[in-house]
Amino acid sequence: MIDRLIKLFLQTPLLALLFAGALGVFGWQAFVDNPKDAIPDIAENQVIVFTEWMGRSPKDVDEQVTYPLTVAMQGVPDVREIRATSGFGWSIVYVVFHDRVDFYWARARVLEKLSVAGANLPENVTPALGPDATALGQIYWYTVENGWYSPDHPGLRFEDNGQLTEASRRSLLENDPTLSALLDQAEPFTDPINGRPLRFSEFAPDHLRSIQDFDVSLALENVDGVSEVASVGGYVKQYQIDVDPEALRAFDIPLAKVMEVVKSANLDVGARVIEENGMELLVRGIGFLGGDQRNAENRADREAAVIRDIENIVVHAEQGTPVYVSQLATVSVGPDFRRGALDKMGAEAVGGCVTMRFGENPLTVIERINDKVESLERGLPPGVRINAFYDRSDLIHETMATLGDSLIQELIITIIAAVLFLLHFRSSLVIAITLPLAVLFAFICMEALGLPSNIMSLAGIAIAIGTMVDMGIVMLENIYQYLTDNEENYSRTEFDHRGGERIVIDEGKRGELIQRAATEVGPAIVTAIATTVISFMPVFFLEGQAAKLFTPLAWTKTFCMVGAVMLALTVVPPLSRVLLRERRPSIPTAGIIAATLGGVFAGLWSRYRVHYEPLAHIDETLAAYLRIEPGLAVPLMGLATALIVYLVLRERIRPIDRNPTSRFIHWMYEPLLRWILHHKLIFAVVPVCMVVWGLSIWIGWGALLAVLLAPSQWFGLD
């Protein structure tokens, strides 16, 4: 079967090209679509039921709320465990399901039970489900804080150093591109348009908390993929009625009546309509606190109107004389009691935490949040800005960069190794092409099985990179060896009428040699990979959090190994047939091609380095390292490119035993091997000492000596 597969792809190179192209296209799409996170989500499959019963002791909450809910949840199917905790005024019940259960199916079953369990709870106590997220759903933390602003342009936002934010800069340039030079010359802490000094906003913590609760939080909850936005820090503003006990005693009014009257006062009353002159007039009773001032632009006016209405509420009437709230209590605006705060650099702050919905792509959701924050800041009061202090996208990008760095380093090492041992650059391109394709194959499998990209799954790819390269190198080296050792069987030299030398290649015999070389090592490659894959089989039988943590690593490593084998059997032989050719262009032709490609490379680099900062940074680094003028870096890179292209076009395959590197290794290794084979017992001391040393580190010298001396006790020797 392996022989037929190699023969099929070797005889139809178009099929290998289509296979590699499809693998690249679908693999890249899978890489883009695959959810990316920094760390694996090992949280349990649980549904949280939260119940609030204000003012009640933990014992009362446990007996009247937590216990009835726990009993009711025991009838939910596929429940593995139920845990609960009670506190002052609140209860939390954790319903843990088996991992095989769908997350939202579990929430639906718990919600059905809550509709029945509510009848056994105290009056006005309503349990609610927690957010549809896991413990790793907290992907974005931010603060709503004061900042610099321009009174003339309140829509602009500035950093702590007084510089215009990148979002505000883009907005200005979109409206007027001619402002670019003016913005570049702007001084810190000044308006970049008119040069006037900036001001610093001074909103109180309670005001910032109101902005967070009613503006920022509601807008961010509307972002696709966001489950919940929790506010933290600052003060929740409320209208407080401080009742005077002496006044209640004097008017003989109970406190409960004051509470009832105030509660019923804030109410609009609806009615029907009155028809007059062919028109319908709506009839309603306006009773909401604040009256017409509820829509006032000034916040102080709205609060004053509400306080005035509360003070004028009639609590009791004695012989036609009303008793107002103002006669019994003092009405004011103050902060609610709080049991937590947010600290930033030693100072109190106001902020929020964005929780991602279960199953969403963290990187995509964070991008949507950043876009929403950018548009939201424009409508906030002057100087108020949203500053993110935890953005998981940074960790995600660093995690993905680790894989990219490992892949690039392995490619460089492979190219260097191939050039050193084969003295043939094009042979290294075979491995350089197949290695990324094997990684993309792993992402296709990850997307099919629903495995996200995180530090554990990507670690499996990073670990497998070395072995993936070995598969292609073994196949390539054997084909290379066959072609160099049997060159006279498929190649001959002819002379034309002018006496010019021309190499004639018998493609049929050359293809048979490549097929024979590939089929010789193909089964061995499959066997080697099979043993590696089988060694990871115990990982797939893990359960619980251990399975969630280590199974992705085993899966991705297996996918990479399978992909490497597939490419070594199907793509490497056709690529070797194309790249390991004897025909070479003439010296003038190779020179023209090299000069053209070098010039094109230098021109493109010179054009795009202005727009891409990394390219300019490479120029500066190269010029500083070589101690040349920055302008000479680009021609130098073009010259180097032309030289590499020329050498690649003119290179030819040669026997491995003629390679200086191979001969040096053979010269060093052969006498060493002969000495070891003639002194087996002496050399055996080295591995024995290593084993003893390792055991002493593992179990300690005391335990090791006890094990070694145990046989002496069998013969009565102490």
Beta strands, then each sheet from edge to edge (+ up, - down):
strand 1: 46-52
strand 2: 79-87
strand 3: 90-97
strand 4: 128-129
strand 5: 138-145
strand 6: 148-149
strand 7: 199-200
strand 8: 226-233
strand 9: 237-243
strand 10: 269-276
strand 11: 279-285
strand 12: 314-318
strand 13: 321-324
strand 14: 329-335
strand 15: 342-344
strand 16: 347-356
strand 17: 385-391
strand 18: 491-495
strand 19: 501-505
sheet 1: 2+ 3- 1+ 4-
sheet 2: 8+ 16- 5+ 17-
sheet 3: 6+ 7-
sheet 4: 8+ 16- 15+
sheet 5: 9+ 14-
sheet 6: 10+ 11-
sheet 7: 12+ 13-
sheet 8: 18+ 19-
end
